[in-house]
């Protein structure tokens, strides 16, 4: 009786792992970029898809399937403003040579 219970347990574990692997494979084939506002998606013949990311103004080709992205913004959602920091001086002092009196 105990061996039957162990056998049933392992059958359930193996069946669950097979279902999960099949779902992971199905989800891994579709890239996150297809639903992103920053993506430029080109569909070709025979189902080929070329994806380029335009996040922060630079066009970068995506050569792999993306599953997570920090620049992801849903096409139907609100737009996200991209700000690039580090090029503005912290203090806005006027120098004596340039000051208008």
C-alpha positions as CSV (number, residue, x, y, z in Angstrom):
1,X,0.0,0.0,0.0
2,X,2.8,2.4,0.9
3,X,4.6,1.7,-2.4
4,X,1.3,2.5,-4.3
5,X,1.1,5.8,-2.5
6,X,4.7,6.6,-3.3
7,X,4.2,5.6,-7.0
8,X,1.1,7.9,-7.2
9,X,3.0,10.8,-5.6
10,X,5.9,10.5,-8.1
11,X,3.5,10.2,-11.1
12,X,1.8,13.5,-10.0
13,X,5.2,15.2,-9.6
14,X,6.3,14.1,-13.0
15,X,3.1,15.0,-14.7
16,X,3.2,18.5,-13.1
17,X,6.8,19.0,-14.3
18,X,5.8,18.0,-17.8
19,X,2.9,20.4,-17.9
20,X,5.0,23.2,-16.5
21,X,7.8,22.6,-19.0
22,X,5.3,22.8,-21.8
23,X,3.8,26.0,-20.5
24,X,7.3,27.6,-20.0
25,X,8.2,26.6,-23.6
26,X,5.0,28.2,-25.0
27,X,5.5,31.4,-23.0
28,X,9.3,31.7,-23.8
29,X,8.6,31.8,-27.6
30,X,6.8,35.2,-27.4
31,X,8.9,38.2,-26.6
32,X,7.8,40.9,-24.2
33,X,8.7,43.5,-26.8
34,X,5.6,42.8,-28.9
35,X,3.5,44.6,-26.3
36,X,6.0,47.5,-25.6
37,X,5.6,51.1,-26.8
38,X,9.4,51.4,-27.2
39,X,9.7,48.5,-29.7
40,X,9.9,48.6,-33.5
41,X,8.6,45.3,-34.6
42,X,9.0,44.1,-38.2
43,X,7.1,41.0,-39.4
44,X,8.6,39.1,-42.3
45,X,7.7,36.2,-44.4
46,X,7.5,32.7,-42.9
47,X,6.7,34.1,-39.5
48,X,10.1,35.8,-39.0
49,X,10.0,38.8,-36.6
50,X,12.8,41.4,-36.2
51,X,12.6,43.5,-33.0
52,X,14.5,46.7,-32.2
53,X,14.3,48.7,-29.0
54,X,14.0,52.5,-29.1
55,X,14.1,53.1,-25.3
56,X,15.9,56.4,-24.4
57,X,16.4,57.3,-28.1
58,X,18.9,54.7,-29.2
59,X,17.8,52.0,-31.7
60,X,19.1,48.6,-30.4
61,X,18.4,45.3,-32.2
62,X,17.1,42.6,-29.9
63,X,18.8,39.3,-30.8
64,X,17.1,37.2,-28.1
65,X,13.7,36.7,-26.6
66,X,13.0,39.2,-23.9
67,X,11.1,38.2,-20.8
68,X,11.8,41.1,-18.5
69,X,12.8,44.7,-19.2
70,X,13.3,47.8,-17.1
71,X,12.2,50.1,-20.0
72,X,9.0,48.2,-20.7
73,X,5.9,50.3,-21.1
74,X,2.6,48.8,-22.3
75,X,1.3,50.2,-25.6
76,X,-2.2,50.7,-24.1
77,X,-1.0,52.2,-20.8
78,X,0.1,55.7,-19.9
79,X,3.3,57.0,-21.5
80,X,6.5,57.0,-19.4
81,X,8.8,60.0,-19.7
82,X,12.5,59.1,-20.0
83,X,14.9,61.5,-18.3
84,X,18.6,61.3,-18.6
85,X,20.4,62.7,-15.6
86,X,24.0,63.7,-15.1
87,X,24.6,66.4,-17.7
88,X,23.2,69.4,-15.8
89,X,25.2,71.3,-13.2
90,X,23.8,71.2,-9.7
91,X,24.5,74.8,-8.8
92,X,23.3,77.6,-11.1
93,X,25.7,80.3,-10.1
94,X,26.5,83.2,-12.4
95,X,30.2,84.0,-12.9
96,X,31.4,87.5,-12.4
97,X,32.8,87.8,-15.9
98,X,29.4,87.0,-17.5
99,X,27.1,88.7,-15.0
100,X,25.0,91.6,-16.4
101,X,24.8,94.5,-14.0
